[in-house]
Amino acid sequence: MDFFNRSNLPEVTQEHQQEWKSIRKFKEIMEDGRFIVREEGKIDFGIDLTLEVLLNNKYASNYKINIQIKDKLNSETIKNNDLTYSYKLPIKTINYLLNSPNSIVVLYFEDVDKFVWEWAEIIKNDAYRKGIQFDNTRQETYTYRFSKSIDENMKKGLYKEIITRSELIKSINKRSGLREVGNESFDLNISINSDCTKKALKFYMRKIRKKGMLEQLMIITQYSPKELTIALLDGIITSRLADGIIEIEPIDLQVLIGARNLSVLELNELYEMED
């Protein structure tokens, strides 16, 4: 006998079921002794989960990244010929994720039981290269081509990356670089390899100068020519200087902080500019 009028009960939609499934599957593959996956809570403005690193497989670190996770039933509908996946993202959500230093977007494809992902800042830089600035565009969505799969190599790399980024933030009281205008506080050096940062700064400063936008960089950062020279010679990259460079010449932040070297193509271009 039916005791309830079902129309008066809350409906569990397909979207709810998909979300729960993607979160459950994500936990299954990420909780392998290196990570703790936590659901965000009652109010969700774009962050579904947080991923925390376990040090030595047992110590809670509070080194975390934020995760926005989306579920797709049929991956073939957004799959491209180059095996990337084009997915439309709300720009407001990406901007919200970008307000935290460590945020990624994850897609789960139910039909092939596969995850793909990307850093929020990489998505923003990709849009910038196409002339779209998330801070002031009237565009509501941005379609990004996802290509990075979640596999064992990715998890190892992400584990190290979260620790590296978190250690940089933690060391904020120990490392100083260029002073802010008015000496109100310190703008801190976030480079982890000064030699790599020197090469990156040399490359991108020359590109900015070639564009005739060096003065704009100084206006954005409020750095003097002397301070920019010090940064270039000493391999100093501050968050303010990095933001200024990225606003003019989009680049992977990992290059500016020295986490990776310039590519062969970038080095060749640098040598050509020196000729």
Residue pairs with C-beta under 8 A, 6 or more apart in sequence:
18 71
18 73
18 110
19 48
19 69
19 71
21 71
21 108
21 110
22 69
22 70
22 71
22 108
22 110
23 39
23 48
23 49
23 69
25 108
25 113
25 115
26 37
26 49
26 67
26 69
26 106
26 108
26 115
27 37
29 115
29 150
30 37
30 51
30 150
30 155
31 37
32 155
33 54
33 57
34 53
34 54
34 57
34 155
34 159
35 51
35 52
35 53
35 54
35 155
35 159
36 51
36 52
36 54
36 60
37 49
37 50
37 51
37 52
38 49
38 50
38 52
39 48
39 49
40 47
40 48
40 49
40 50
45 93
45 96
46 68
46 90
46 92
46 93
46 94
46 96
46 97
47 66
47 67
47 68
47 96
47 97
47 100
47 103
48 67
48 68
48 69
49 66
49 67
49 69
50 64
50 65
50 66
50 67
51 64
51 65
51 67
51 158
51 162
52 60
52 61
52 62
52 63
52 64
53 61
53 63
53 64
53 159
53 162
53 163
53 166
54 60
54 61
55 61
55 163
61 163
61 166
62 166
63 162
63 163
63 165
63 166
63 167
64 102
64 162
64 166
65 102
65 103
65 104
65 158
65 162
66 97
66 100
66 102
66 103
66 104
67 103
67 104
67 105
67 106
68 93
68 97
68 103
68 104
68 105
68 106
68 120
69 105
69 106
69 107
69 108
70 87
70 105
70 106
70 107
70 108
71 107
71 108
71 110
72 78
72 87
72 107
72 108
72 109
72 110
73 110
73 111
74 109
74 110
74 111
75 85
75 109
75 111
75 112
75 114
76 111
78 85
78 86
78 87
79 85
80 86
80 145
83 147
84 145
84 146
84 147
85 107
85 109
85 116
85 145
85 146
85 147
86 143
86 144
86 145
86 146
87 107
87 143
87 144
87 146
88 141
88 142
88 143
89 105
89 123
89 141
89 142
89 143
89 144
90 140
90 141
91 134
91 137
91 139
91 140
91 141
91 142
92 140
94 105
94 120
94 123
94 124
94 134
94 142
95 134
95 135
97 103
97 105
97 120
98 120
98 121
98 124
98 134
101 165
101 169
102 162
102 165
102 166
103 119
103 120
103 121
104 117
104 118
104 119
104 120
105 117
105 118
105 120
105 123
105 144
105 146
106 115
106 116
106 117
106 150
107 115
107 116
107 117
107 146
108 114
108 115
109 115
109 116
114 149
115 149
115 150
116 146
116 147
116 148
116 149
116 150
117 146
117 148
117 150
117 154
118 144
118 146
118 148
121 253
122 252
123 142
123 144
124 134
125 246
125 250
125 251
125 252
126 144
126 250
127 133
127 134
127 142
127 144
128 246
128 250
129 250
132 139
132 142
134 142
148 154
164 192
164 259
168 190
168 192
168 257
172 188
175 188
175 189
176 186
176 188
176 189
177 186
177 187
177 188
177 189
177 231
177 236
177 237
177 238
178 187
178 189
178 223
178 227
178 230
178 231
178 236
178 238
178 241
179 185
179 186
179 187
180 186
180 187
180 222
180 240
181 222
187 238
187 239
187 240
187 241
188 238
188 239
189 236
189 237
189 238
190 237
190 238
190 239
190 242
190 257
191 197
191 235
191 236
191 237
191 256
191 257
191 258
192 257
192 258
192 259
193 235
193 257
193 258
193 259
194 234
194 235
194 236
194 258
195 235
195 258
196 235
196 255
196 258
196 259
196 260
196 261
196 262
197 235
197 236
197 237
197 256
197 257
197 258
198 232
198 233
198 234
198 235
199 261
199 262
199 267
199 270
200 237
200 251
200 255
200 256
200 258
200 262
201 231
201 232
201 235
201 237
201 256
202 232
202 270
203 262
203 266
203 267
203 269
203 270
203 273
204 245
204 249
204 251
204 256
205 214
205 228
205 232
206 270
206 273
207 249
207 273
208 214
208 217
208 245
208 248
208 249
210 273
211 248
211 249
213 248
216 248
217 223
217 228
217 244
217 245
217 248
218 224
218 225
218 228
220 243
220 244
220 247
220 248
221 240
221 241
221 243
221 244
222 240
223 231
223 240
223 241
223 244
228 241
230 236
231 237
231 238
231 241
235 258
237 256
237 257
237 258
242 253
242 256
242 257
245 251
245 256
246 253
246 256
252 260
254 260
255 261
255 262
262 270
